[in-house]
Amino acid sequence: MLKFLRGLDLGSLVLIHYPSGIENLFLLRYLKLNIPSLKSLPSPLLSNLLNLYTLDMPFSYIDHTADEFWKMNNLRHLNFGSITLPAHPGKYCGSLENLNFFSALHPCCCTEDILGRLPNLRNLRIWGDLSYYQSLLSQSLCTLTCLESLKLVNESKMPTLSKIVLVEYQFPPRLTHLSFSNTELMEDPMPALEKLPLLQVLKLKQNSYSGRKLTCGSDGFSNLKVLHLKSMLWLEEWTMGI
């Protein structure tokens, strides 16, 4: 009866699984669901909803996604608590050239092959154990040449000292907004971040930095307009270059 439906928002209704028959809404462009227990996105759901522009499931943490995800060429906006993507299957699937907003990608998916299939991505939030995937993440982000906004949220299962080393990161060249949460950085992040030429907004949120000193050089942050610091409980000294 709803085969011509273009938008469906069930965000305030907590579901156990995705509604039966929703995969038959072939013309759907906007879909919002609240399914906290959902752990996978099956083939029928993805292969039939190829006209989707927006898939909004902010309370779902997806561990498995069918390969058909790579056929959803119309996607513009993806929003999850966290989602793990499959490796690109190769033939018969192209790149998601229309996708411009993605939250939140698991760091294990931040390979050059996967990020290289998102050529026009402008907003990205990464959620997961950033310390464990330090090497992978630090080298592959520069693949996102159009990225303007990046949020890094660390969620580590092991309460150990952070292994996140910002000086090893190769950030995208067009980055204007950058945010850190729960990263517990041990080294002063400013020497690495102040070199980003287009950065306008920098947010160091809760538990992002555990050090005692911050030092900003006289030639750094040439375009910075907003600096947000939160919960710097151990900070004793902040030096600003003249």
C-alpha atoms as a printed R data frame, in Angstrom:
    type eleno elety resid chain resno      x      y       z
1   ATOM     1    CA   MET     A     1  0.000  0.000   0.000
2   ATOM     2    CA   LEU     A     2  2.971  2.334   0.487
3   ATOM     3    CA   LYS     A     3  4.949  1.393  -2.582
4   ATOM     4    CA   PHE     A     4  5.285  5.044  -3.691
5   ATOM     5    CA   LEU     A     5  6.585  6.220  -0.312
6   ATOM     6    CA   ARG     A     6  9.684  8.460  -0.548
7   ATOM     7    CA   GLY     A     7 10.356  9.208   3.139
8   ATOM     8    CA   LEU     A     8  9.872  7.132   6.309
9   ATOM     9    CA   ASP     A     9 10.836  8.356   9.796
10  ATOM    10    CA   LEU     A    10 10.297  5.893  12.674
11  ATOM    11    CA   GLY     A    11 13.039  7.440  14.789
12  ATOM    12    CA   SER     A    12 11.009  7.793  18.019
13  ATOM    13    CA   LEU     A    13  9.811  4.186  17.919
14  ATOM    14    CA   VAL     A    14 12.240  1.612  19.391
15  ATOM    15    CA   LEU     A    15 12.210 -1.521  17.215
16  ATOM    16    CA   ILE     A    16 13.631 -5.012  17.779
17  ATOM    17    CA   HIS     A    17 14.372 -5.572  14.073
18  ATOM    18    CA   TYR     A    18 13.748 -3.723  10.854
19  ATOM    19    CA   PRO     A    19 10.059 -3.798   9.809
20  ATOM    20    CA   SER     A    20  8.992 -6.666   7.568
21  ATOM    21    CA   GLY     A    21  8.298 -5.513   4.030
22  ATOM    22    CA   ILE     A    22 10.350 -2.333   4.274
23  ATOM    23    CA   GLU     A    23 12.720 -3.742   1.668
24  ATOM    24    CA   ASN     A    24  9.867 -3.492  -0.848
25  ATOM    25    CA   LEU     A    25  9.724  0.307  -0.663
26  ATOM    26    CA   PHE     A    26 11.843  0.624  -3.785
27  ATOM    27    CA   LEU     A    27 11.350  4.387  -4.218
28  ATOM    28    CA   LEU     A    28 12.327  5.280  -0.656
29  ATOM    29    CA   ARG     A    29 14.849  8.129  -0.417
30  ATOM    30    CA   TYR     A    30 14.852  8.873   3.315
31  ATOM    31    CA   LEU     A    31 14.775  6.221   6.042
32  ATOM    32    CA   LYS     A    32 15.213  6.714   9.785
33  ATOM    33    CA   LEU     A    33 14.964  3.764  12.190
34  ATOM    34    CA   ASN     A    34 15.731  3.249  15.887
35  ATOM    35    CA   ILE     A    35 16.930 -0.359  16.289
36  ATOM    36    CA   PRO     A    36 19.559 -0.568  19.099
37  ATOM    37    CA   SER     A    37 19.787 -4.382  18.909
38  ATOM    38    CA   LEU     A    38 20.459 -4.515  15.162
39  ATOM    39    CA   LYS     A    39 23.954 -5.838  14.381
40  ATOM    40    CA   SER     A    40 23.822 -6.430  10.615
41  ATOM    41    CA   LEU     A    41 22.456 -4.935   7.401
42  ATOM    42    CA   PRO     A    42 21.263 -7.862   5.250
43  ATOM    43    CA   SER     A    43 21.307 -8.152   1.473
44  ATOM    44    CA   PRO     A    44 17.531 -7.781   0.853
45  ATOM    45    CA   LEU     A    45 17.402 -4.484   2.708
46  ATOM    46    CA   LEU     A    46 20.329 -2.972   0.816
47  ATOM    47    CA   SER     A    47 19.823 -4.420  -2.664
48  ATOM    48    CA   ASN     A    48 16.203 -3.226  -2.908
49  ATOM    49    CA   LEU     A    49 16.613  0.264  -1.446
50  ATOM    50    CA   LEU     A    50 18.946  1.535  -4.145
51  ATOM    51    CA   ASN     A    51 17.192  4.911  -4.337
52  ATOM    52    CA   LEU     A    52 18.042  5.850  -0.754
53  ATOM    53    CA   TYR     A    53 19.642  9.255  -0.246
54  ATOM    54    CA   THR     A    54 19.663  9.106   3.567
55  ATOM    55    CA   LEU     A    55 19.906  6.143   5.953
56  ATOM    56    CA   ASP     A    56 19.684  7.390   9.534
57  ATOM    57    CA   MET     A    57 20.099  4.792  12.326
58  ATOM    58    CA   PRO     A    58 22.009  6.642  15.081
59  ATOM    59    CA   PHE     A    59 21.395  4.016  17.780
60  ATOM    60    CA   SER     A    60 22.535  0.990  15.777
61  ATOM    61    CA   TYR     A    61 26.049 -0.456  15.987
62  ATOM    62    CA   ILE     A    62 26.492 -2.578  12.881
63  ATOM    63    CA   ASP     A    63 29.137 -5.324  12.897
64  ATOM    64    CA   HIS     A    64 28.294 -6.826   9.495
65  ATOM    65    CA   THR     A    65 27.162 -5.187   6.274
66  ATOM    66    CA   ALA     A    66 26.314 -7.085   3.092
67  ATOM    67    CA   ASP     A    67 28.367 -6.435  -0.058
68  ATOM    68    CA   GLU     A    68 25.290 -4.867  -1.679
69  ATOM    69    CA   PHE     A    69 26.092 -1.732   0.293
70  ATOM    70    CA   TRP     A    70 28.529 -0.789  -2.474
71  ATOM    71    CA   LYS     A    71 25.716 -0.719  -5.020
72  ATOM    72    CA   MET     A    72 23.837  2.087  -3.225
73  ATOM    73    CA   ASN     A    73 25.182  4.779  -5.518
74  ATOM    74    CA   ASN     A    74 22.563  7.372  -4.573
75  ATOM    75    CA   LEU     A    75 23.557  7.605  -0.912
76  ATOM    76    CA   ARG     A    76 24.269 11.119   0.341
77  ATOM    77    CA   HIS     A    77 23.967 10.782   4.106
78  ATOM    78    CA   LEU     A    78 24.770  7.842   6.424
79  ATOM    79    CA   ASN     A    79 24.329  8.062  10.185
80  ATOM    80    CA   PHE     A    80 24.955  5.164  12.604
81  ATOM    81    CA   GLY     A    81 26.230  4.727  16.131
82  ATOM    82    CA   SER     A    82 28.966  2.787  14.356
83  ATOM    83    CA   ILE     A    83 29.154  0.659  11.229
84  ATOM    84    CA   THR     A    84 31.709 -1.775   9.844
85  ATOM    85    CA   LEU     A    85 31.823 -1.889   6.060
86  ATOM    86    CA   PRO     A    86 32.724 -4.895   3.913
87  ATOM    87    CA   ALA     A    87 35.741 -4.828   1.638
88  ATOM    88    CA   HIS     A    88 34.859 -3.596  -1.824
89  ATOM    89    CA   PRO     A    89 33.809 -6.646  -3.912
90  ATOM    90    CA   GLY     A    90 35.507 -5.377  -7.053
91  ATOM    91    CA   LYS     A    91 33.648 -5.832 -10.317
92  ATOM    92    CA   TYR     A    92 30.011 -4.810 -10.733
93  ATOM    93    CA   CYS     A    93 30.362 -2.192  -7.978
94  ATOM    94    CA   GLY     A    94 31.557  1.358  -8.345
95  ATOM    95    CA   SER     A    95 32.372  4.109  -5.865
96  ATOM    96    CA   LEU     A    96 29.872  5.924  -3.675
97  ATOM    97    CA   GLU     A    97 30.499  9.206  -5.450
98  ATOM    98    CA   ASN     A    98 27.461 10.995  -4.000
99  ATOM    99    CA   LEU     A    99 28.135 10.245  -0.325
100 ATOM   100    CA   ASN     A   100 29.115 13.442   1.508
101 ATOM   101    CA   PHE     A   101 28.247 12.728   5.195
102 ATOM   102    CA   PHE     A   102 29.239  9.579   7.103
103 ATOM   103    CA   SER     A   103 28.881  8.912  10.833
104 ATOM   104    CA   ALA     A   104 30.258  6.822  12.420
105 ATOM   105    CA   LEU     A   105 32.715  4.608  10.557
106 ATOM   106    CA   HIS     A   106 34.617  1.952  12.511
107 ATOM   107    CA   PRO     A   107 38.399  2.569  12.266
108 ATOM   108    CA   CYS     A   108 39.050 -0.980  10.998
109 ATOM   109    CA   CYS     A   109 37.402  0.154   7.749
110 ATOM   110    CA   CYS     A   110 39.762  3.056   7.204
111 ATOM   111    CA   THR     A   111 41.782  1.348   4.526
112 ATOM   112    CA   GLU     A   112 42.890  3.149   1.384
113 ATOM   113    CA   ASP     A   113 40.671  0.857  -0.687
114 ATOM   114    CA   ILE     A   114 37.500  1.682   1.252
115 ATOM   115    CA   LEU     A   115 38.151  5.391   1.771
116 ATOM   116    CA   GLY     A   116 39.195  5.677  -1.853
117 ATOM   117    CA   ARG     A   117 35.659  4.607  -2.809
118 ATOM   118    CA   LEU     A   118 34.226  7.694  -1.066
119 ATOM   119    CA   PRO     A   119 35.777 10.379  -3.286
120 ATOM   120    CA   ASN     A   120 33.431 13.256  -2.419
121 ATOM   121    CA   LEU     A   121 33.041 12.694   1.312
122 ATOM   122    CA   ARG     A   122 33.058 16.015   3.179
123 ATOM   123    CA   ASN     A   123 32.008 15.088   6.728
124 ATOM   124    CA   LEU     A   124 33.286 12.003   8.562
125 ATOM   125    CA   ARG     A   125 33.023 10.759  12.133
126 ATOM   126    CA   ILE     A   126 35.173  7.772  13.151
127 ATOM   127    CA   TRP     A   127 34.251  5.871  16.316
128 ATOM   128    CA   GLY     A   128 36.167  2.956  17.826
129 ATOM   129    CA   ASP     A   129 39.543  1.901  19.187
130 ATOM   130    CA   LEU     A   130 41.731  4.504  17.506
131 ATOM   131    CA   SER     A   131 44.815  3.378  19.425
132 ATOM   132    CA   TYR     A   132 44.617 -0.162  18.070
133 ATOM   133    CA   TYR     A   133 44.210  1.058  14.494
134 ATOM   134    CA   GLN     A   134 46.756  3.888  14.788
135 ATOM   135    CA   SER     A   135 48.941  2.745  11.901
136 ATOM   136    CA   LEU     A   136 46.040  2.124   9.513
137 ATOM   137    CA   LEU     A   137 44.182  5.314  10.346
138 ATOM   138    CA   SER     A   138 47.134  7.686  10.363
139 ATOM   139    CA   GLN     A   139 48.203  6.737   6.835
140 ATOM   140    CA   SER     A   140 44.874  6.446   5.020
141 ATOM   141    CA   LEU     A   141 42.937  9.597   5.938
142 ATOM   142    CA   CYS     A   142 44.783 11.651   3.321
143 ATOM   143    CA   THR     A   143 42.919  9.577   0.705
144 ATOM   144    CA   LEU     A   144 39.843 11.709   1.431
145 ATOM   145    CA   THR     A   145 40.924 14.712  -0.603
146 ATOM   146    CA   CYS     A   146 37.535 16.477  -0.325
147 ATOM   147    CA   LEU     A   147 37.083 15.977   3.429
148 ATOM   148    CA   GLU     A   148 36.369 19.192   5.326
149 ATOM   149    CA   SER     A   149 35.140 17.992   8.726
150 ATOM   150    CA   LEU     A   150 36.627 15.107  10.756
151 ATOM   151    CA   LYS     A   151 35.582 13.862  14.204
152 ATOM   152    CA   LEU     A   152 37.714 11.246  15.961
153 ATOM   153    CA   VAL     A   153 36.087  9.482  18.917
154 ATOM   154    CA   ASN     A   154 38.175  6.906  20.757
155 ATOM   155    CA   GLU     A   155 36.377  3.964  22.354
156 ATOM   156    CA   SER     A   156 38.992  1.573  23.716
157 ATOM   157    CA   LYS     A   157 38.161 -1.655  25.543
158 ATOM   158    CA   MET     A   158 41.530 -1.647  27.285
159 ATOM   159    CA   PRO     A   159 42.071  1.127  29.861
160 ATOM   160    CA   THR     A   160 45.693  1.634  28.825
161 ATOM   161    CA   LEU     A   161 47.647  4.722  27.897
162 ATOM   162    CA   SER     A   162 46.793  6.086  24.487
163 ATOM   163    CA   LYS     A   163 48.988  5.027  21.571
164 ATOM   164    CA   ILE     A   164 47.604  7.740  19.325
165 ATOM   165    CA   VAL     A   165 50.522  9.691  17.868
166 ATOM   166    CA   LEU     A   166 49.321 12.734  15.954
167 ATOM   167    CA   VAL     A   167 52.668 13.504  14.336
168 ATOM   168    CA   GLU     A   168 52.209 10.304  12.303
169 ATOM   169    CA   TYR     A   169 48.836 11.383  10.935
170 ATOM   170    CA   GLN     A   170 48.474 12.525   7.348
171 ATOM   171    CA   PHE     A   171 45.361 14.668   7.509
172 ATOM   172    CA   PRO     A   172 43.318 15.549   4.402
173 ATOM   173    CA   PRO     A   173 44.542 18.781   2.752
174 ATOM   174    CA   ARG     A   174 41.146 20.565   2.758
175 ATOM   175    CA   LEU     A   175 40.312 19.941   6.418
176 ATOM   176    CA   THR     A   176 38.616 22.934   8.091
177 ATOM   177    CA   HIS     A   177 36.943 21.304  11.144
178 ATOM   178    CA   LEU     A   178 38.651 18.798  13.459
179 ATOM   179    CA   SER     A   179 37.377 17.300  16.715
180 ATOM   180    CA   PHE     A   180 38.826 14.825  19.258
181 ATOM   181    CA   SER     A   181 37.018 12.956  22.045
182 ATOM   182    CA   ASN     A   182 38.348 10.423  24.602
183 ATOM   183    CA   THR     A   183 41.660 10.167  22.755
184 ATOM   184    CA   GLU     A   184 43.730 10.714  25.942
185 ATOM   185    CA   LEU     A   185 46.662 12.047  23.956
186 ATOM   186    CA   MET     A   186 49.891 11.980  25.933
187 ATOM   187    CA   GLU     A   187 51.873 14.347  23.707
188 ATOM   188    CA   ASP     A   188 51.065 17.984  23.053
189 ATOM   189    CA   PRO     A   189 48.782 17.932  19.946
190 ATOM   190    CA   MET     A   190 49.369 21.574  18.967
191 ATOM   191    CA   PRO     A   191 52.697 21.209  17.075
192 ATOM   192    CA   ALA     A   192 51.071 18.720  14.703
193 ATOM   193    CA   LEU     A   193 47.680 20.418  14.358
194 ATOM   194    CA   GLU     A   194 48.881 23.999  13.932
195 ATOM   195    CA   LYS     A   195 50.408 23.019  10.586
196 ATOM   196    CA   LEU     A   196 47.007 22.291   9.008
197 ATOM   197    CA   PRO     A   197 46.735 25.240   6.590
198 ATOM   198    CA   LEU     A   198 42.940 25.523   6.259
199 ATOM   199    CA   LEU     A   199 41.872 24.543   9.781
200 ATOM   200    CA   GLN     A   200 39.211 26.917  11.118
201 ATOM   201    CA   VAL     A   201 37.661 24.974  14.023
202 ATOM   202    CA   LEU     A   202 39.541 22.764  16.491
203 ATOM   203    CA   LYS     A   203 37.756 20.992  19.347
204 ATOM   204    CA   LEU     A   204 39.606 19.054  22.043
205 ATOM   205    CA   LYS     A   205 36.697 17.588  23.969
206 ATOM   206    CA   GLN     A   206 36.449 15.419  27.080
207 ATOM   207    CA   ASN     A   207 39.522 13.308  27.845
208 ATOM   208    CA   SER     A   208 41.154 14.270  24.569
209 ATOM   209    CA   TYR     A   209 44.487 15.386  26.064
210 ATOM   210    CA   SER     A   210 46.086 14.170  29.299
211 ATOM   211    CA   GLY     A   211 49.281 16.237  29.219
212 ATOM   212    CA   ARG     A   212 50.310 19.202  31.342
213 ATOM   213    CA   LYS     A   213 51.497 21.621  28.657
214 ATOM   214    CA   LEU     A   214 50.171 23.151  25.432
215 ATOM   215    CA   THR     A   215 52.441 25.096  23.106
216 ATOM   216    CA   CYS     A   216 51.318 27.068  20.053
217 ATOM   217    CA   GLY     A   217 53.937 28.491  17.703
218 ATOM   218    CA   SER     A   218 53.852 32.014  16.312
219 ATOM   219    CA   ASP     A   219 53.300 30.848  12.729
220 ATOM   220    CA   GLY     A   220 50.705 28.131  13.439
221 ATOM   221    CA   PHE     A   221 46.922 28.040  12.990
222 ATOM   222    CA   SER     A   222 46.909 30.675  10.270
223 ATOM   223    CA   ASN     A   223 43.139 30.339   9.675
224 ATOM   224    CA   LEU     A   224 41.848 29.169  13.079
225 ATOM   225    CA   LYS     A   225 38.639 30.901  14.191
226 ATOM   226    CA   VAL     A   226 37.320 28.604  16.938
227 ATOM   227    CA   LEU     A   227 39.293 26.740  19.619
228 ATOM   228    CA   HIS     A   228 37.237 24.616  22.007
229 ATOM   229    CA   LEU     A   229 38.987 23.048  25.018
230 ATOM   230    CA   LYS     A   230 37.104 20.863  27.487
231 ATOM   231    CA   SER     A   231 38.078 18.952  30.649
232 ATOM   232    CA   MET     A   232 41.786 19.833  30.514
233 ATOM   233    CA   LEU     A   233 42.112 18.651  34.122
234 ATOM   234    CA   TRP     A   234 45.881 18.227  34.108
235 ATOM   235    CA   LEU     A   235 46.811 21.305  32.107
236 ATOM   236    CA   GLU     A   236 49.286 23.528  33.969
237 ATOM   237    CA   GLU     A   237 50.942 25.610  31.256
238 ATOM   238    CA   TRP     A   238 49.816 27.059  27.927
239 ATOM   239    CA   THR     A   239 52.384 28.886  25.835
240 ATOM   240    CA   MET     A   240 51.313 31.093  22.929
241 ATOM   241    CA   GLY     A   241 53.820 32.229  20.298
242 ATOM   242    CA   ILE     A   242 53.973 35.904  19.443
